[in-house]
Each structure stands twice: as structure tokens, then as C-alpha cells.
Amino acid sequence: MSQERIAEIRELLFHLERRIKPLEWDASRNQINEFKKKQLDILRENFTNLSQELNNLEQQD
């Protein structure tokens, strides 16, 4: 079970990172609107939570 969850989390992190990078690029150049700023914050929070969960699962194995 945990190996399947680890693979699933890694895939989710990959997709989140692909969504986060362009938004961070826009934000670094002040080319981002308020909606996208909020979306970026939510994506970063999800990324952090999944990263922590992945670390916990990897430590258990």
C-alpha cells in the first residue's frame, strides 16, 4: 500500500510543480493577478503537505 501511495504522491508533486513554476515566474516579474496569486498560494500549500506526507511514508519504509 505505501509503495503505491509513494508513487501516487510523486506523480502529484510532479504535476503540482509543473503548475507552480509558470505562476512563480509571472509573480517574480509582477505579471500576476490576484486570483493567480491565491491559486499559487494554494498550490504551494498542497505541494508542502504532499512533500511532508511523502517524507513520512519514506521514513516508515
C-alpha positions as CSV (number, residue, x, y, z in Angstrom):
1,M,0.0,0.0,0.0
2,S,2.7,2.5,1.0
3,Q,4.7,2.0,-2.2
4,E,1.6,2.7,-4.3
5,R,0.9,5.8,-2.2
6,I,4.5,7.0,-2.6
7,A,4.3,6.6,-6.4
8,E,1.0,8.5,-6.4
9,I,2.3,11.3,-4.3
10,R,5.4,11.7,-6.5
11,E,3.2,12.0,-9.6
12,L,1.0,14.5,-7.9
13,L,4.1,16.5,-6.8
14,F,5.4,16.5,-10.4
15,H,2.1,17.8,-11.7
16,L,1.8,20.5,-9.0
17,E,5.4,21.6,-9.7
18,R,4.5,22.0,-13.4
19,R,1.6,24.2,-12.5
20,I,3.5,26.2,-9.9
21,K,6.6,27.1,-11.9
22,P,4.9,29.3,-14.5
23,L,2.9,31.1,-11.8
24,E,6.2,31.8,-9.8
25,W,7.8,33.1,-13.0
26,D,4.9,35.5,-13.5
27,A,4.9,36.5,-9.8
28,S,8.7,37.3,-10.0
29,R,8.0,39.7,-12.8
30,N,4.9,41.3,-11.2
31,Q,2.8,39.9,-14.1
32,I,0.3,38.0,-12.0
33,N,-3.2,39.0,-10.9
34,E,-4.8,38.4,-7.5
35,F,-6.7,35.3,-8.5
36,K,-3.5,33.6,-9.7
37,K,-1.6,34.8,-6.6
38,K,-4.2,33.0,-4.4
39,Q,-4.0,29.9,-6.7
40,L,-0.2,29.9,-6.4
41,D,-0.5,30.0,-2.5
42,I,-2.9,27.1,-2.6
43,L,-0.7,25.1,-4.9
44,R,2.3,25.8,-2.7
45,E,0.5,24.7,0.4
46,N,-0.7,21.5,-1.3
47,F,2.9,20.9,-2.5
48,T,4.2,21.3,1.0
49,N,1.6,19.0,2.5
50,L,2.3,16.3,-0.1
51,S,6.0,16.6,0.4
52,Q,5.7,16.1,4.1
53,E,3.4,13.1,3.6
54,L,6.0,11.6,1.2
55,N,8.8,12.1,3.7
56,N,6.8,10.4,6.4
57,L,6.0,7.4,4.2
58,E,9.6,7.1,3.1
59,Q,10.8,7.1,6.7
60,Q,8.4,4.4,7.6
61,D,9.7,2.1,4.9
